[in-house]
Amino acid sequence: MPSSAAGRRIGRPLQYLALAGYMIFLGFPLLFLILAAFKTPQELQSANPSFLPNSLNFDNFIAAIDKANLIHAAGNSLIVAVSTTVIVTIISLPAAYALARFRTKMRGIATGWILLSQVFPFILIIIPLFLVLKQIGLVNNLVGLILVYTVWSLPFALWMLQGYVAGIPVELEEAGAMDGGSRLLILRRIVLPLLAPGLVATSLFTFISSWNEFFFALVLIQDPELQTLPLTLARFVGAEGQVQLGQLAAAALLATIPSLVFFALIQRRLTSGLMSGAVKG
């Protein structure tokens, strides 16, 4: 017992120290981005740059918004990301339940499709994808981009959700059926509340991947009025490779805000519905 208590006293500070180091490792790029966004071009190009800016300079933010039409691009990205998230969630929810609960031949085919889709590199499918979308008039169109993002995000979202469904004990559904609950009532009162963390995680993954995606948007969108935020951020790199670092940092910082807001709005759901379905059942 004494040796066990001594081990806990030593191990706990080491755990906190490792956690602090990991947080610093993750947070430093964001801290550097924030500091660079407030520095003047002279400070960024100095031979001996200081870590902190000399003053809070908002010129980079103003220039980034005016030069790159950042707000309009963010609106396009928001439309694409939210639409993709909603469609993927609606499709993957019943499909994941069917994969996890019903043992059929289609389950093996669907699982194989999910795994195969994750190993295909973008470059192999972009040319035929472009030709197909051009034939049906969805090139240079946000609807076409939403369709591509939906198809690309669906396999991983389906894989994630079916794991959450498989983790829900079947006995809970059987108990609900013994109490006279219909299949629809059981799904609504028992399964859905228990799936809340999985739905949140899937939605978060889909939103962020759609918000940050660059390659498909670069190939499919040519109209400047339809460009998404990642394409707009690329404008801050000149033709000769000269980077407008201050403006790029300011624009990138503004681009991270919607993702942070989205996460803040839904992160409570990660745990709030974990056991509520079992209580209701």
N, C-alpha and C positions, 0 to 999 in steps of 0.2 A: 504493500500500500504506500509506504513512504516513497519508494522509488517511482511508483506510478504518478504520485502527486508531483514529485520533482520533475518528471518528464513532461507533465502538462504545463508546469510553470516555465519550462525552457521552450517547449514547443509552441506555445501560444504566441509569445513575442516574435518568434521566427516566422510564424504564419502571417502575422500582421506586417512584418518587415517585407516578406515576399510579396504580399498583396500591395503594399505601398510602392514597391519597385515596379510591379506590373502596371499599376495605375499611372505612374510617372512615364513609363515606356509608352503607354497608349495615349496619354494626354499631351506629351511634348509636341507632336506634330500640330495639334490643334492650337496649342499655346504659341508656337512659332508662327502659325497662320494669322492669329489675332495680332500679334506684335508687328508682323510685316505689313499688315493691312493699314496700320496707323503710322508707318514710317514714310518719310519723304523719299523721292528718288535719290537725292543726295546721300541720305543715310543708308539706303540699300546698296548704293554703289561705292560706298566708302571703303578704302583699303583696310581700315580697322573699324568695322561696324560695331556699334554697341548692341547689347542684348535688348535693352528697353528703348522705345522711341523717346526722343527728346520732348515731344509734346503730342497731344492727341490731334492728329491731322486727318480730317475727313475728306480731303480732296480725292483720295483714291476711290472712296465709295461714290462720290458724286460723279467722277469721271467714268467709273465702271457702269453706273446706271445710265448715264447719258450716251456714252459711246456705243455700248453693246445692246441697248434696248433690253436690259436684263429683266425688267418686270414682265414684259410681254413674253419673253422666252420662258420665264418661270411659270406663267399662266399656261403655256403649251405643255410644259412638263407636268404640271399639276393635273391637267385634263387627262393626259396619257397615263400617268401613274395611278390616279384614283380609278379611272375606268378599268384599267388592267386589273387592279386589286379586286374590285367588285366582281368582275366577270370570272376571274380565277377562283375566288372564294365560292361563288355560286355553283360553279361547275365541279370543283374539287370536293366539296362537302358531301354530296350524295355519292359521288364516285368512290371516295375514300371509305365511306361506310360500307358500300357494297364489296369493295376489295377486302376489307378486314373481316366481314361477317359471313359472306357467302363464298363457299368453296366450289368454284366452277372452273371450267377450262379457260374462260376468258380472264380469270385472275392471273394465270401464268403468262398469258399473252400480254396483258396490261403491265405486269411487273417487268417483263422483258423490254417492252416499249419504254418504260420509265428509265431503266438502266441504260438502254442503248442511246436514248436521247441525251443523256448526260455526258457521253464520251465523244460526241460529234463536235469537232471544232467549228467555229463560226464560218471560217473561210471556205469550207467545203460546201456549204449550203447557200451562201449569200448570192451567188450568180443565178442559180435556178430559182431561188426565192424572188430575186429582183425581176426576172423574166415573167414569172407567174403573176406577181402583183401588177406588173406593167400591163399584162394582157387584160386584167379585170379592172384597171383604172385606179389602183390603190397605191401607186407610187406617188411620192410627194403629197401625201395625205395622212392626216393624223389617225384616221380610222384604220388605214393599213398598218401603221406603226403599232396601234393598240392590238390589232389582230396578231401581229408577229410577237409582241411581248407576251400576249396571252398564251400562245402556243408554246413559247419558249419557257415560260415560268410554270406552266401547268404541271409538267411531270414532277418537278421537285416539290411543288406545293402538295400534289397528290401523295407523294411519298411521305412527306412530313405528317400530313393529316391521318393517313391510314395507320401510321405508328401510334398516334394519339388515340385513335379509335380502338386499336388492338389492345391498348393499355387499360381500357375501361372494362371492368369485369362483366362478363355476360350475365352473371347471376343478378346484377342489378336490373337488367332488362327483364329477366325471367320473373323476378319478384314483382316488377310492375305489371307484367302480363297476368300473374296470378291474382293481383288485386283488381283485375278487370280493365286494365288500361289497354287502349288500342295501340297499334304500331306507331301511328302518328303522335299520339299522346306521350308514349314512352320516349320517342325521339325528341319531342319538344321539352318535356319535363325532366328527363333524366340525362339523355345523351348530350344534348346541346349545352346545358350548363357545365357538364364535365369537359366538354370540348372547347370551352371558352379560351383557355390558355393556348391550345393548339391553333385555334382560329386567329388569335392575336399574333402569334409567332409567324404563321403563314402569311397573314396580311402584311405584317411588318417586312418580312423578307421580300414579298412581291412588290410592295411599294418602293422600297429602297433600291431594289435591282432595276425597276423600271425608271425610277427617278435618275439614277446614275448611268444608265446604259448609253454607250456612245457609238459603237460600231454599226449597229443596225440603223440608227438614226442618221449617221454620216452617209450611208449608202442610199437610203430611201427618201431622205428629205433634202431637197435642194432650195426650195423657196425660203428666203431669209425670214419671212413672216411666220413660217411654220417650224422654224428650228427650235429645238428643245435647249434646255440650259447647258448640258455638256457641250453641245456644238457651239453655243455662244461663248463659253469659257475658252474654247480653242482659238477664238479670235485674238486673244491677248498674246499669242505667240506669233511674231512677225514672220514674213516670208523667208527671212535670213536666219531664223532661229532665235531672234532677239526677243526675250520675254519681258513684258511689262509687269515686273514682279509685284509691285505695289497694287496695281489695279487688279491683277489676277488674284492676289491674296484676298482683296476686298470682295471681289465677285464670288470667289469660292466660299468665303465665310458667309456671305448672304445666301449662297446656294445650299448651305448645310442647315439653315434655320428651319425650312419646312420639314425636313426629316426629323429634326429634334422635336419640333412641335407635334408631329404625328406620333412619335414615340411617347411623348409626355401624355398625350391624350389617351392612348390605349394601354399603357404599361400597367395601369391598375387592374386591367382585366386578366393579366397573366395569372394572378392567384385568386381573384375574387370568386371565380366560378368553379374552383377546383373541386369542392365537395358539396356545393349547394344542390346539385342534381341528386346526389344520394340522399340528402335530407328530404328533398321534395318527393322522391320516390317512395 
